Amino acid sequence: MGKEEMEKLSVEVGHDRWLKYREEYDAASNLKKLDYPIQLDFELNSSCNMRCPMCPISAESPKGKGKKTWFDFEFYKEILEFSVQKGTKAIKLNYINEPLIRNDLIKFIDFAKKIGVLDIYFSTNGLLLNEQISEKLINSGLTRIQISIDATTQETYDKIRPGGDYNKIIKNVLNFINLKKKLNSNLPLVRVNFVKTEFNHKELNDFLILWKDKVDMIGIQEFVKPTKVKKNITGKREIRKKKFQCSFPFKQLVINNEKKILPCCTFWGEELELQELTKPQDLITAWNSK
């Protein structure tokens, strides 16, 4: 459930432009090297309002993670203007962080839409998805929103996402969907995510039943344990598929809040820093590096 719904975005952004974007994206998925990343991911803040045991942010001290670490809007504009001219057509507005902490997130979306980015999305835990921000997001040009929930009961949710409120999250997501209908908007597409761990795997079927007739997409993922996490939560430590090659570095680059360029959006990406970003042209060097 997802690809067919994604194609509906062609109606919103223009069929020919969308088709060309998806052709390039699919080529990159098949490990074809593009001249420039089709997607950029921006970590606009290095902070979160939860302390999930599987997340590296939970393993670090929150000290120094305040507004002084927020990504500068003017530098973001400079990077994006350069990148759109080079061929970037999609952006994700988070990495390992909660993007809704930034109360100025809408202007990042507005600018991307204004200069021609076709696909604008982010992942969130949904705790801050109140009615006010929901309406702004629906009217902003955001194409997709992904909400990580990972449970169907309060007990399981508390184990996976400490600091959250299961009932509040569910209410926020349902209110968001209803507000979209009220505003007669097809966008953003709503996806709910379920990352399987030893705590929640028995609730997967209930999760599918709960959301199948409510959202546009459901994402099911395997948990891969990152290096910094020491807490007692198990997951796959390596990919065991024969001849496996990750397609992410062929599609995108990640720019974290410290302006370091990373090759992919996984937890492991932060272990593979390519270089520091001081000017937009550095992205070309990083993209073509060994």
N, C-alpha and C positions, 0 to 999 in steps of 0.2 A: 504494500500500500504506500504509494508515494510518487512514483515516476509519472503516472497518469495525472495526478493532481498537480504536479510541478508543471506539466505542459499547459495547464490552464493559465499559467502566468503569461503565455504568449499573447493572450487576448488583451492583457493589461499593458504590456510593454511594446507590442508590435510583433507580428508573426515572424517576419524576415530577420529582424534583429535578434529575437529570441532563438530562432533556429540556428543562426550562425554561432551564437554564444554556446548553445548546447552541443553543437558539433565540435567546437574547440574543446569544451569541457570533457566530452566523451573521448576525444583523441588523447587528451592528457591522462585520462583515466586508464587508457591503454598504453601508457608509458611513452607517448610521443612527446618529445621536448618542444615546447613552445618558445617563441622568441622572448616572451615576457609572461609573468604569471597571470593567469586568467582571473585569479582571486587573491586579494590581500586580507589578512586578518589583523585587526587592531585590538590590542589590550589597552583600553582607554583608562583603566584604573587597576591597581594591583590590590584589590580588597574584595571581601565577600562578607555577607551578613550571616553566614552559616559556618559550621566547622565540621564538614563531612569527613569521615575517617579515610576515605579513598583519595582525598584531594591534597596536593602538595602545599596549598596555602595553609591548611590545618597543621602542617608539620613545621611551619615557620612562625616566628614571633610576629604579632600584628604591628609591632613597633615600626614606625616609618612608612606605614601603608596608607597614610591619609592623603589629603588633597594635594599636598606638595608633590606627590608621585603621579598625579593625573596627567594624561597625555595632552599636550598643547593643541588647541583647536587650529591655530594658524599653521602650525607645522603639518597637521593632518591634511588641511586644505592643499598645502603645497605638494605633499606626497601624492594625494589623490588626483589632482589636476595633471601632474606629470604621468601618473600611471594609467589614467584613462586614455591619454594620448598614445601611450605605448601598447594598449590592448587589454587592460584590466576591465572586466565587465561585472565582477561580483565582489562584495565585501562582507565580511563577518565582523561584527563590532564587539567581539570579546575573545578571550583566550582562556586562561585559568582565573576567572574572576566573575563577579556579578555586575553586569553592565548597568542595571537599573539603579545602582547606587549613585550614578552620575545624574544629577537633576537637569543637566543640559544635553542629555543624549539626543534629544529630538533634533537639535541643530546639526549634529553629525549626520543624521539620516537625511535631513532636508538638503544639505549641501551635496551629498552623494547623488540624490535623486536629481538635483538641479543640473549637475554636470554630466548626467547620462549613464550612471551606474545602473545596470539592469536588475541585478539581484542583490538585495540588501537584507541581511538577517542577523540574528544573534540568538544565543541560548541563555536562558535565565532559570533561576529556581522558582520564580513566580511569586515570591513572598511580597514583593513591592508592586505587584501588578494591580494597583487599585483602579478605580473607575476613571479618575482624572488622567493618569498616565496612559491608561488603555485607550481612551478617546484620542489622545494626542498621537499615539502610535498608529492607530487605525487611519488617521488623517494624514500621516507623515509621508507615505510612500514606501514604508517598510513592506517588503514582499513576503517575509516569513518570520515566524517567531517559534522558538523551540523551548518547551518547558520541561525541565527534568524533574520527574516525580518519583519513579522507581518503586512504587508501593501501592497497595490498595487498602491498607489498614494503618491506623495511627501508630500501633505498636512497632510495626516494621519500619515505617517512615522515620520514627524517632531514632532507630538504630542506624539508619543510613544517612539521614540528614538532620543531625542535631542542631537545634536552634531554630528549626522551622515549625510550622503549624500545619499539619496535614489538611485539616478541614478548611483552613483559610486558603490554602493553595488551590484546593478543588473549587472552592467558591470563586476565587479570582479567575480561574480558567473558564469556568462556565459563564461567569459574568462577561468576560471578554468576548466569548463566542456570541452571546446574546446581544451584546453591544454592536458587534459587527453586523448582525442581522438588522438591528434597529437603524443603523446608519446606512443600510443597504450597500455594504462594502464587501467585495470578494477578497480583499487583502487586509492584513497579511494572512497567508495560510498558517494554520495552527497545527503544530506537531507536538505530541507528548512523547517523552523519552523514558525508556526503562533499561537501565544497565543491570545486568544479571550478576548477583553475588550469592554467597552462601546464605545471606539473610533473607533474600526476597524471591528466589527462583520459583518457589511454590505458588507465588501470587501472579506469575506471568499470565496464565490463562484468564484469571479474573481481571487483570489489567486490560487485556485485549477486549474482553466483553464490556467492561466499563466504558471504554473510549471509542469503540469501533464506529458508532453511529453519531458521534459528537464532534470529532476533530477531522481535519483534512488528512493528517498523516500520523502514523505511530512508528516510532523508532525503537528497535530492540538491538541492544549492543552487549558484547561480552566485556567484562571488566578486565583491563590489563593494568596490573599493579605498577605504579610509578616508583622510581628509585628512592625518593625522599620519604615515602610513606612507611612508617614503622609500626603502625597500629595493626591490631589483630583483625585484618580483613583479607581474605584470600582472593586470588585472581590469577589469570594466566600470566606467567612471567616471560613468555616468549611466544612467537608465532611458529607453529610447527608445520605449517603447510609447506610441501615441497615446492621449490622454485618460486617461493613467494617474493614479490617485490611490491613495496608500498607505492601507491600512485600519488599520495599527497604531495611529495616534493616535485612532482611534474605539473601540479596544478596551482600551487599557491606558495606564498611566503607569509610568515607571521612576524608582526612587529610588536614586541612586548612593551610594557610601560617604561622600561629602561632604555628603549630605542635600540634593542638588540634584534637582529634579524635571525629568525629561526626557520628551519626547512619544512616544518609541518605543524599541525594543530594538536598533536597528541601530547600527553604528559612528557613523553620522552624528548619532545622537540627542544625543551629548555636545556637538555644535556648536549645539544648539537649546534651551539651558536655559530653562525656563519661570520658575522662581523657587526660592528656598530653602525647605526644609521645616523649620519650627520647631514646628508643632503639626499634628495630623491635619486640621484644617479647611482648612489651606493647600492640600490636595489638591483640594478643591472649587473654590477660586479658580483653581488651575492648569488644572483640567479644563475650566472655562468660559472660559478666557482666549482672546484672539484668536489 
